[in-house]
Amino acid sequence: MTEVTDLPSRLAELRSGREPYVMATVVRAQRPTSAKAGDRALVLSDGTIEGFVGGVCATDTVRAQSLRLLQQRRPGTLLRITPEADAPREEDGLIAVGQPCLSGGTLEIFLEAVLPPVLVRVHGDGPIARAFAEVGRAMGYQVESGAAPGAPIAADTAAVLVASHGVAEEPVLRAALAAGVPYVGLIASGRRGAAVLAGVDGGERVHVPAGLDIGARTPGEVAVSVYAEIVRLR
């Protein structure tokens, strides 16, 4: 467990690195406890704890429940560590855990999971590609657009959308498939898409025509149909 001397800078660093974490904040401490209300700690995805929220029993429990929160992609919960609980008890918004090595006090710690926004890469610079960027950002996603076809793809990229209308489609599709991107979409008719994918190994994983069939016509409607398909699959 390490100290955090400059919390705002550390949080900015985690956000820029797209690292998930849990902010653990002591909201109530019933003595005897080594922690007090207002104590805080960051719990990283590898189990590292930066800050202070109590002794070893509290720390181990905070670590275990924080990692569980990240794994389940839940936004947050109140964790109660108390000698009054014999076994873990869970209800809406609350997890109560008994700790026999606790010195007799009770801690209530709010665990807030902070997950990086969904990362989407868009290839192309036409109206549909621009609509992909605009709609994705309106949804709170992190959208990368204008990247060169050979640019590396981040490991946690959720979707690659190819709307370049015949320009460098195959290399981008190959790179996305090789990187294991969960959703790869190609803006093309079924006939043209089949011709493009004929030379792409694993092309059966590419969604073409991309998007749900909602009768989309405008670039904005096409973007909505594709993001709807991504949301459904996620």
Long-range contacts (C-beta under 8 A, 24 or more apart in sequence): 1-41, 1-49, 1-50, 1-51, 1-52, 1-59, 2-48, 2-49, 2-50, 2-51, 3-50, 3-51, 3-52, 4-41, 4-42, 4-50, 4-51, 7-40, 10-42, 10-50, 14-42, 14-44, 14-114, 15-116, 18-116, 18-119, 18-142, 18-154, 18-156, 19-44, 19-45, 19-116, 20-44, 20-45, 20-70, 20-113, 20-114, 20-115, 20-116, 21-45, 21-70, 21-113, 21-114, 22-66, 22-69, 22-70, 22-111, 22-112, 22-113, 22-114, 23-111, 23-112, 23-114, 24-51, 24-53, 24-62, 24-66, 24-79, 24-109, 24-110, 24-111, 24-112, 25-53, 25-109, 25-110, 25-112, 26-53, 26-54, 26-107, 26-108, 26-109, 27-78, 27-108, 27-109, 27-110, 28-106, 28-107, 28-108, 29-105, 29-106, 29-107, 29-108, 30-105, 30-106, 30-107, 31-105, 32-103, 32-104, 32-105, 33-58, 33-102, 33-103, 33-105, 33-106, 33-107, 34-58, 34-103, 35-107, 43-67, 43-111, 45-70, 53-107, 53-109, 54-81, 54-107, 54-109, 55-103, 56-101, 57-81, 57-99, 57-101, 57-102, 58-99, 58-102, 58-107, 58-109, 61-97, 61-99, 62-109, 62-111, 65-95, 65-97, 65-111, 66-111, 66-113, 69-111, 69-113, 70-113, 70-115, 73-113, 73-115, 74-113, 75-112, 75-113, 76-110, 76-111, 76-112, 76-113, 77-110, 77-111, 78-108, 78-109, 78-110, 78-111, 79-107, 79-108, 79-109, 79-110, 79-111, 80-106, 80-107, 80-108, 80-109, 81-106, 81-107, 81-108, 81-109, 82-106, 82-107, 116-142, 116-156, 117-141, 117-142, 118-142, 118-158, 118-159, 118-234, 119-144, 119-154, 119-156, 119-157, 119-158, 120-144, 120-157, 120-158, 120-159, 120-160, 120-161, 120-230, 121-145, 121-147, 121-153, 121-157, 121-159, 121-160, 121-161, 121-176, 122-161, 122-163, 123-147, 123-149, 123-160, 123-161, 123-162, 123-163, 123-164, 123-168, 123-169, 123-172, 124-161, 124-162, 124-163, 124-164, 124-165, 124-167, 124-187, 125-164, 126-163, 126-164, 126-165, 127-219, 128-163, 128-187, 128-219, 128-222, 128-223, 129-161, 129-163, 129-164, 130-219, 131-218, 131-219, 131-220, 131-222, 131-223, 132-161, 132-163, 132-223, 132-226, 134-220, 134-223, 135-220, 135-223, 135-224, 135-227, 136-223, 136-227, 139-227, 149-175, 150-175, 153-179, 153-181, 155-179, 157-181, 158-182, 158-183, 158-230, 158-234, 159-183, 159-184, 159-185, 159-230, 160-184, 160-185, 161-185, 161-187, 161-210, 161-226, 162-186, 162-187, 163-187, 169-196, 170-196, 170-199, 170-200, 173-197, 173-200, 173-203, 173-206, 174-200, 174-201, 177-201, 177-202, 177-203, 177-205, 177-206, 182-233, 182-234, 183-207, 183-229, 183-230, 183-233, 183-234, 185-210, 185-211, 185-226, 185-229, 185-230, 186-210, 187-222
